Amino acid sequence: MASAAVASSIPAPHELCEAVDFSEIPAPQGLSEKQENISSDIISKQKQNDHKPHDLYADINYYFDAAGEGKAPEPHIMSKAVISEAIVDTRKRLIHDIRGTEDEYNLENCGFQYYKQATREQNFNSDEDIITNYYPEAEEILKKVTGASKVFVYEHIMRRIFPDDGAIKEEKNIAKTAAAGPVYRLHVDHTHDSGPKRVWLHIPNEAPRLLKGRYQIINIWRPLKTILKDPLCVVDTRSVKDSELLPVKMIYPDREAATYTVLPGEEGAHKFCYLHAQQTDELLLFKNYDSKQDGRSRFVCHGAFVMPEYEDMDKRESIELRCMVFHEDDKE
């Protein structure tokens, strides 16, 4: 299908809004009656094993390569937090609902997997509660799934409805920030070069030792209520070429970082996946870096997409943990 370069106020993944000081994160809001009814019906069908794949064509926002040369964008100077007007290349893409076939996808073969586990943390009321109670759960999950010897959660991002104005705001641990909610642009959080820098940034004293072994960055994304509006989709890494990833350098006053933005590639080549009506106990684990270079997945392109049939549903609410995962005995 034809592409469309669209000018819109879609923030690049690395761009943040002005810092906002919130003393406490509000508890999840109750579902609207309409969403409650739809969610209950979907859950009932899932329990009866009567789920039919909810595949659809949807708009995916890629990097707009105006010159068509596949060159990396200019570096972004991050001295001031802003949301800029972004030109995106919007393409219609088929997105597969993989419910019922989740076992075919894992961190090693495609870069992501779904993992079912409820949490003991109920309200996610404050940073302190999340760090004290939820971080250890995440560490144990990643150790179990990957066999890692050490996991360090370095950041969490909360996207939640605030009762004062109904707007989605993003809570980023310790340094509170507000944002427009889901990121509707395909991206990867780190590059092959920037991934190791996270270790030096957060645990520099251990970096020389830990970086001798296999090292990964894996995100854990959990819904705070059933996801109908603006789901998160991921791209099977096996369908993405390295040449379709362009590094975006960010220049901070005290350091440099980088993410990948994504070119459209050939029509239909990228395999998009999501889990329709993802529940609060259905975690999405996905890689943003892996030091292992033996042909297995090292990253996952990801982003939100719009489902027109659910546009009038409650806004999406979720919590995302970003984790450094170490395999100290794997030095090959």
HELIX and SHEET records of a PDB file:
HELIX    1   1 GLU A   33  LYS A   47  1                                  15    
HELIX    2   2 GLU A  102  GLU A  104  5                                   3    
HELIX    3   3 ASP A  127  ASP A  129  1                                   3    
HELIX    4   4 ILE A  130  TYR A  134  3                                   5    
HELIX    5   5 TYR A  135  THR A  146  1                                  12    
HELIX    6   6 LYS A  197  HIS A  202  1                                   6    
HELIX    7   7 ALA A  207  LEU A  210  1                                   4    
HELIX    8   8 THR A  237  SER A  239  5                                   3    
HELIX    9   9 ASP A  242  GLU A  244  5                                   3    
HELIX   10  10 PRO A  308  TYR A  310  5                                   3    
SHEET    1   A 3 ALA A   4  SER A   8  0                                        
SHEET    2   A 3 ALA A  86  ASP A  97 -1                                        
SHEET    3   A 3 LEU A  56  TYR A  63 -1                                        
SHEET    1   B 5 ALA A   4  SER A   8  0                                        
SHEET    2   B 5 ALA A  86  ASP A  97 -1                                        
SHEET    3   B 5 PHE A 272  TYR A 274  1                                        
SHEET    4   B 5 LEU A 232  VAL A 235 -1                                        
SHEET    5   B 5 HIS A 302  ALA A 304 -1                                        
SHEET    1   C 4 HIS A  76  ILE A  77  0                                        
SHEET    2   C 4 LEU A 245  ILE A 251  1                                        
SHEET    3   C 4 GLU A 256  VAL A 262 -1                                        
SHEET    4   C 4 HIS A 187  VAL A 188 -1                                        
SHEET    1   D 6 PHE A 112  LYS A 116  0                                        
SHEET    2   D 6 GLU A 282  ASP A 290 -1                                        
SHEET    3   D 6 ARG A 214  PRO A 223 -1                                        
SHEET    4   D 6 SER A 318  HIS A 327 -1                                        
SHEET    5   D 6 LYS A 150  ILE A 161 -1                                        
SHEET    6   D 6 ILE A 168  LYS A 172 -1                                        
END                                                                             
